[in-house]
Amino acid sequence: MPSNQQIHLDNRPVGEAVASNFKLVTAETPALADGQVLVRHHFLSLDPYMRGRMNDAKSYAQPQALGQTMGGGTVGEIAESRNPKFAVGDKVVGMGGWQEYSVVDATQPGALRKVDTTHVPLSAYLGAVGMPGVTAWYGLVKICVPKAGETMVVSAATGAVGSAFAALSKARGCRTVGIAGGPDKCKYAVEELGYDACIDYKLHDNAASLSKAIAEACPNGIDGYFENVGGMVLDAVLPRMNAFGRIAVCGMIAGYNGAPLPLSYPALILTNRLTVRGFIVSEHMEIWPEALTELGTLVATGKLKARESIAQGIAAAPEAFLGLLKGKNFGKQLVKLL
């Protein structure tokens, strides 16, 4: 069996996460038992939620254990199989973690899913046609509840979730506005992702200035808002929400290092009778088949062209992850392992 390089969480962050929180180790791959398969990972997914799991704090997910392989989504192929449902060479998506190989009990429901790479690239199953895409679908369809002609807004607009949100929102006939950092991302958002407008939050040093720019891009106000960032961005959006607007809260990356994120005008939630709902997409597995079908079709037909940032090799994962938390990625952040 092959040796296996892994990234472990060595110690917990104090404030901002740093590279020394992680440790690269080499482990032996155990022999397979009946029902198990050996997966050779091609790509590893890096996602903002992983920062929260590094803390030993009460949250919606169990903290990442110290001295163990960092958890995360992976795509790859079956390298060896002792399970009749999986053959060597099958392309699969699972939660193999930050390592080159994983041994998976393929008898467990949902542990591993075969994917078709005929029309959808393998890496897309970690982004647009994976958890981020389904996250965008759930927040838009089930919480923002879009109607044709309404205005939908999303922060972190060019990331893996935002990219899918744009395609899904435009498919429903909505004016779709993004908030992103930097002129290159905003240009890409409009020219390639199909946003009607994109606001560069880096041009604004306070919520009032950003809110004015949002008002110009959303002349009819905002009916649905998908929140990935929090902080100043949420303060800027709230005054622009229409009565009975809907806000899907998916992430608060501005506060992932532990600093509190006070809300300047919470009374606006009452004044405008807003629906504000947080969600975790893994708690809604019943919608995944419908969401993945639509997302796969959008990718296969070229209506969703999500960009990827790719780091090379398992050792590059920590720095790529820390860059993701600072917005250095452009699109979905992946680590290429093969």
N, C-alpha and C positions, 0 to 999 in steps of 0.2 A: 504494500500500500504506500502511496506517495507521502512525503513529508508535507506539512501544511503550515504556511505562514499565517499568523493571526495578529490582529490588533486587540489588545486587552485594555480595559479601563484600569489603570494602575492606581490612581488616587482621584479623589473628588475635587472639582474646582472650588476655589475660594474667590467668588466674584466671577471675573471673566475666565472662560476656559482657555487653556494653553496646551501646547504640544506635549509638555512633560506630564500631562494627565494620562497620556496613553503610553503603551509599551508594545513593541513589536517582538513577538515570540515565535518559535518554531515548535510545532507539536507533531507527533506521529498520528497518522490517520488510522483509527481502529478497524479491525476486520469486520465485515458486514455480518449481521445476523439475518435470519429469515425475515422477509418483509421490508428490509432496508435497501436503500440505494445510496451510491456515492455520487454527489453532484460536483462537477468541476465548474466553478463560477466564472462567467465571462465578464459580468459587470456587477458592481456593488452600488447600491443607492445610498446617497447621503441626504438627510432630511432634517429640517429645523427641529422637529419634535425630539430628536436624539439628545439635544442639549438639556432638555428638562429631565430626561432619564438619568443623566450623569449626576444629578443631585439626589441626596438621600432625603427626599421630602415627599409629603403627601401629594399625590397627583392622580391623574386618570390612568397612568401606567405604572407598573412596578419599577422601582429604581434599577438601573443597570448594576449588576453585581460586580464588585471589585475582583480583579484577578481572573475575569472571564471574558470571552470574546464579545466585543460590542455587537449588539443586535442590529439587524437591518435587513432590508429587502435585497434579494439577489436574483439574477437570471443566469442560466447556464445550461449545461447538458449532462445527461446521465453518462457517467464514466464507467460505472459498474452497477449491476442490479441483481438483487435477490428478491425481486418483487415482479410477479408476472404482468402487472399493469404498466410497467415501465421498462423500455428497452434501451440499450446503450445507444447514445446518439439523440434520444428524445430531448427536445428543448423544453425547459421547465422554468417556472418562476416560484420562488418561495421566500423564506426568511432565514437564509443561510448565515447572515452576519458578516462581520468584517474579517473574512478569511478566504483562502483560495479554494478550499474544498469544504463540503459539509456532508455528514452522514445523516440521512433523514429516514425516519420511520414512515414510509409511504403508505402504511395502512391507516394512519391517522387522517380523518377527514380534513381537507383544507391545507394539509401540510405542504403539498406540492401540487402544482397545476401545470399540465401540458399546454404549450402555446404553439400557435401556427405562425411561422415567420415568412410565409409566402408573400404577403402583402404588407405586413407590419414588421419593422426591424425588431430584433430581440431586445435591444436596449429600451425601446418604447414601452415595453411591459413594466418598466420601473418608473415611467413618467406619465405620458399622455394616456396610455392604455393600461395604467396601473393605479396604485394607491393615490398619487396626486390627482390624476384625472378623475377618478371616482369621487375624491374629496370635492373637487370643483363641481361635479355633477350634483352631488347631494346638497351642497350649500346653495347652489343656484336653484335647482328644481324644487327641492323640498322646503327650503327656508325662505329664499328670496322670492320664490313663486312668480317668475317673470310673465308678464303679458306683453304682447306685441305693442311697440310704441313707447314702452316704459324705458327709464334710464337705469342701467345697472353699472356699478362701479366696483373695482377690485384693486386692492393694494398689492404690492409685490407683483405687478402686472405681467412681467416677462418671465417669472419663475415657472416651475413645472405646473403648479396649480393655476396661476394666472393665465398661462397660455391656453390651457384647456377651457378655462372659464370664458375667455374671449370667443372661442369658436362655438361653444354651447350657447352663449348668450346671443350672438349674432344669428345663430340658426333659429332662434325664437323671435326674431324681429325686433330686438331691443337696441336702443342706443347704448353703446358699451364704451365706458371710459376707464382707462387704467391710470394708476399712480405708480411710478417707477423712479429709479435713481440714475440720472445721467442722460445726456442727449442721445447717446447711441442706443440705449434701451428704449427710450421713447420713440425714436425713429423706427426701430425694429417693430415696436408694438403696433404702430399705425400702418407701416408699409407691408409687413409680413404677417402679423397676427390678426389684422383686420379691425383693430380698435378704431372707433370714430375719433378719439382724441386720447392723448396721454400726457399727464402732468408730471413734470420733473420736480420731485419734492426737494431735491438738493438745491434748487434755486430759492428756497424759502427757509428763513431761519426762525419762523414762528408760525403758530397755527392760524393766526388771522390772515397772514399773507397767503399761505397755502389755501385757506378756505376761499379767499377771493378768486384764486386761479381755478379752483374747483367750480365755483359759481359760473365762471365764464365758459367752462367746458360743459357744464350741465345747466343750460338756461331754463330747463323745466324742472329743476330740482332732481333729487335722487330717490328712486323708488326701492331699489335693492342695493345693499352694500355687502361685499364679502371682505371680511377683515383678516389680514394676515400679519399685521404689523403692530397696531396699537399706538399708544403714546400720542405724539403731536399729530399724526395722521388721523387718528380717530377723532381728536378734538377738532380738526379742520373739517371733517366730513359731517359730523353731527348737526351743525347748524344748517346744512344744505339738504338734510333729509326731508322728504315730503311727509305730510300727515299719513299715518298708517304705513309708513315705510318698514322694510324688513332688513335686519342686519344679521348675517351669518358670521359668527365668531369662530374662526378656525385656528388662528395663531396670534401670538402677541410677541413677535420676535424682538421688539424693542425692549422687552423686559426679561429676556431669557437669562441675563446675567444676575438676576435677583433684585434689581432695583425696582421699587414700587412704581406703578404707572397710574398716578392720580388722574381722574377724569375732571376736566375743568367745568363742564356744564351738564351734569347728569340730569338736571331738570328737563332738558330737551327731550329725554325719553318719554317723560310724562306729557309735556306740552304737545308733542307730535304723535302721541299714542303709538310709539314704536314697538315693534317686536324685535327683541334682541335675544338670540339663541346661540349658545355654544354647542359644538357637536364634535364627536370623535367618529371618524368614518368606519372604523372597525366594529363599531357597535350597531352598524346598519348593513349587515352582510346580505340582507334580503334584496337590496337594490343593486348589488354589484353586477349581476348578469345583464340587467337592462342597461346600466351605465356603460359597462365595458363594450356591449354591442354597438351603442351609439358612438363611443369614442374610437373604437376600432375602425368603424366606417369612415369617420372624419379623417383619420390618419391615412387610411388606405386610398381615399379619394383625393388626398392632397388639400383638404379644407382645414386641416390642423397641421401646421408645420412647426413643431416645437423644437427649439434649439437646445443643444446639450453642451455642457462644459465637462470635459473628460480629463481626469487626472490619471497618470499612468503608474500602475503597480500598487500593491497593497501598502507599501511604506509611505505612499503619498496621501493616504486617506486622512490622517489627522490634520495636516495643513490645509487640504482641500475643504475639510469640514469647517475649520476655523474661518476660512475665507468665505464660505457660504453664510456663516452667521454675520459677516460684515458686508454681505451683498456683493462680494467680488465675483461670484458666478454669473454667467449669462445663460439663463435657461436652467434646465434640469442638471443638477450636479451628480456626476457618476465617477466611479473609479473603474478603469478598464484593467482586468486581471489576466486576460488571455488575448 
